[in-house]
Amino acid sequence: MVKLLPFSFQEACKADQALTPDTFMLQGGYPRIYDTRMPLNLFFSNYIDTYIERDVSEYLDVRNLAEFRRFLTLCALSSGALINYTNIANELGVSPRTVKAWMSILESSYIAFHLMPFYTNARKQVVKTPKLYFL
């Protein structure tokens, strides 16, 4: 199995020589953006709709898709912050177990990942809270 992640900054620069780091951080590294020059608002709204309707609906009960969309939005707004499953669950009105399951869907579909803290003490690395980032 080969994991195909979005373009890195260097790869995206090959497709668009005028690309700056700031622009790349805003538009991301999805190849379709560079291939078709599609407007970002159109690309991302369609991407999210397709992701939720096709990919996530396989894992979730259909009645939960609207809640999952809210969860995705809340996670995006919390990008770079420490992950607190209980707080997210309280804001959404679901259980922490549901938030953990939904988070695993984001990770398995390469939308988001956990960044574990770095400590020289290996025990602290395992115990401390990771941060959430989007790919």
Residue pairs with C-beta under 8 A, 6 or more apart in sequence:
3 110
5 29
5 110
5 135
6 28
6 29
6 30
6 31
6 135
7 15
7 29
7 30
7 31
7 34
8 29
9 19
9 21
9 24
9 29
11 29
12 19
12 24
12 29
12 34
13 19
15 31
15 34
15 35
16 34
26 40
27 33
27 40
30 43
30 47
32 38
32 43
33 40
33 43
48 69
48 72
51 109
51 111
52 65
52 68
52 69
52 72
53 65
55 109
56 65
56 68
56 105
56 109
57 65
59 105
60 68
60 102
60 105
67 92
67 94
68 102
70 92
71 88
71 92
71 94
71 99
71 102
72 106
72 111
74 88
74 91
74 92
75 88
75 103
75 106
75 112
75 132
75 134
76 134
78 88
78 132
79 112
79 132
79 133
79 134
80 131
80 132
80 133
81 131
81 132
82 129
82 130
82 131
83 103
83 114
83 129
83 130
83 131
83 132
84 129
85 96
85 99
85 100
85 103
86 96
88 96
88 99
89 95
89 96
89 98
89 99
92 99
103 112
103 132
106 112
107 113
107 114
110 135
111 134
111 135
112 132
112 133
112 134
112 135
113 132
113 133
113 135
114 130
114 131
114 132
114 133
115 130
115 131
115 132
115 133
116 125
116 128
116 130
117 124
117 125
117 128
117 129
117 130
117 131
118 125
119 125
119 128
